[in-house]
Amino acid sequence: MSVNDERDRLIHRIGELQRDLGRLFAQDRPPSPLFDSNLTMRQLKVVMLLSFQDSASGQDLAHHLGVGLGTVTGIVDRLVGHGLVARREDPHDRRIRRVELTPAGRTLTEKIADAGLADFRRLLHCLDTPTLHDLSTVMDKIQAAALVLSTDKTHHRHEDPGRDPGIK
């Protein structure tokens, strides 16, 4: 078996394990804040995008959603109505209106993020200390690889990330 075949097999297996863990957690979990929110998929995308940045312009949101500004205006109007986002002037260009999460919007995104984290922490408590050390090391490598991917969006890398000195 070649190195690439083994890597592909391992990547596939890890993906299956992650999916299976998600299914197990979903069986034992009370309904997610996602299901209680009554948001459309596009509204949820806007809320989640804003949770990763302080604010966004209508142009930014339209670009990320792949829709026109008119559609973004309607989505944002409904989110304002739900009390999840607010509009404000851009401090650098008064012609631009920015959208940002309200405290209620931040609370919703925190509840969404925390819903899966509680299950994951329960699972981690079942592991012994040496395994937790190993997992911490692996998670550090995963985080480093994610950082490389996020900072290198314009240049697609096809090399083995395991060979990158910054990820080892």
Contacts in CASP RR format, 6 or more apart in sequence:
PFRMAT RR
TARGET T0000
AUTHOR 0000-0000-0000
METHOD contacts of the structure
MODEL  1
MSVNDERDRLIHRIGELQRDLGRLFAQDRPPSPLFDSNLTMRQLKVVMLL
SFQDSASGQDLAHHLGVGLGTVTGIVDRLVGHGLVARREDPHDRRIRRVE
LTPAGRTLTEKIADAGLADFRRLLHCLDTPTLHDLSTVMDKIQAAALVLS
TDKTHHRHEDPGRDPGIK
1 9 0 8 1.000
7 160 0 8 1.000
21 123 0 8 1.000
25 116 0 8 1.000
25 119 0 8 1.000
25 120 0 8 1.000
28 119 0 8 1.000
29 115 0 8 1.000
29 116 0 8 1.000
29 119 0 8 1.000
32 112 0 8 1.000
32 115 0 8 1.000
33 108 0 8 1.000
33 111 0 8 1.000
33 112 0 8 1.000
33 115 0 8 1.000
34 44 0 8 1.000
34 112 0 8 1.000
34 115 0 8 1.000
37 44 0 8 1.000
37 108 0 8 1.000
39 47 0 8 1.000
39 79 0 8 1.000
39 82 0 8 1.000
40 75 0 8 1.000
40 78 0 8 1.000
42 65 0 8 1.000
42 67 0 8 1.000
42 71 0 8 1.000
42 75 0 8 1.000
43 75 0 8 1.000
43 78 0 8 1.000
43 79 0 8 1.000
43 82 0 8 1.000
45 64 0 8 1.000
45 65 0 8 1.000
46 61 0 8 1.000
46 65 0 8 1.000
46 72 0 8 1.000
46 75 0 8 1.000
46 76 0 8 1.000
46 79 0 8 1.000
46 85 0 8 1.000
46 99 0 8 1.000
47 79 0 8 1.000
47 84 0 8 1.000
47 85 0 8 1.000
47 101 0 8 1.000
47 105 0 8 1.000
47 108 0 8 1.000
47 109 0 8 1.000
48 109 0 8 1.000
48 112 0 8 1.000
49 56 0 8 1.000
49 61 0 8 1.000
49 64 0 8 1.000
50 56 0 8 1.000
50 85 0 8 1.000
50 99 0 8 1.000
50 100 0 8 1.000
50 101 0 8 1.000
50 109 0 8 1.000
51 101 0 8 1.000
51 106 0 8 1.000
51 109 0 8 1.000
51 113 0 8 1.000
54 100 0 8 1.000
55 88 0 8 1.000
55 98 0 8 1.000
55 99 0 8 1.000
55 100 0 8 1.000
56 64 0 8 1.000
56 98 0 8 1.000
56 99 0 8 1.000
56 100 0 8 1.000
57 90 0 8 1.000
57 96 0 8 1.000
57 97 0 8 1.000
57 98 0 8 1.000
57 99 0 8 1.000
58 69 0 8 1.000
58 72 0 8 1.000
58 73 0 8 1.000
58 76 0 8 1.000
58 97 0 8 1.000
58 99 0 8 1.000
59 69 0 8 1.000
61 72 0 8 1.000
61 75 0 8 1.000
61 76 0 8 1.000
61 99 0 8 1.000
62 68 0 8 1.000
62 69 0 8 1.000
62 71 0 8 1.000
62 72 0 8 1.000
65 71 0 8 1.000
65 72 0 8 1.000
65 75 0 8 1.000
76 85 0 8 1.000
76 87 0 8 1.000
76 99 0 8 1.000
79 85 0 8 1.000
79 99 0 8 1.000
80 86 0 8 1.000
80 87 0 8 1.000
82 104 0 8 1.000
83 102 0 8 1.000
83 104 0 8 1.000
83 105 0 8 1.000
84 101 0 8 1.000
84 102 0 8 1.000
84 104 0 8 1.000
84 105 0 8 1.000
84 108 0 8 1.000
85 99 0 8 1.000
85 100 0 8 1.000
85 101 0 8 1.000
85 102 0 8 1.000
85 105 0 8 1.000
86 99 0 8 1.000
86 100 0 8 1.000
86 101 0 8 1.000
86 102 0 8 1.000
87 97 0 8 1.000
87 98 0 8 1.000
87 99 0 8 1.000
88 97 0 8 1.000
88 98 0 8 1.000
88 100 0 8 1.000
89 96 0 8 1.000
89 97 0 8 1.000
89 98 0 8 1.000
90 96 0 8 1.000
90 97 0 8 1.000
90 98 0 8 1.000
101 109 0 8 1.000
124 132 0 8 1.000
124 135 0 8 1.000
127 135 0 8 1.000
141 167 0 8 1.000
141 168 0 8 1.000
144 166 0 8 1.000
144 167 0 8 1.000
145 161 0 8 1.000
145 162 0 8 1.000
145 167 0 8 1.000
148 157 0 8 1.000
148 161 0 8 1.000
148 164 0 8 1.000
148 166 0 8 1.000
148 167 0 8 1.000
161 167 0 8 1.000
162 168 0 8 1.000
END
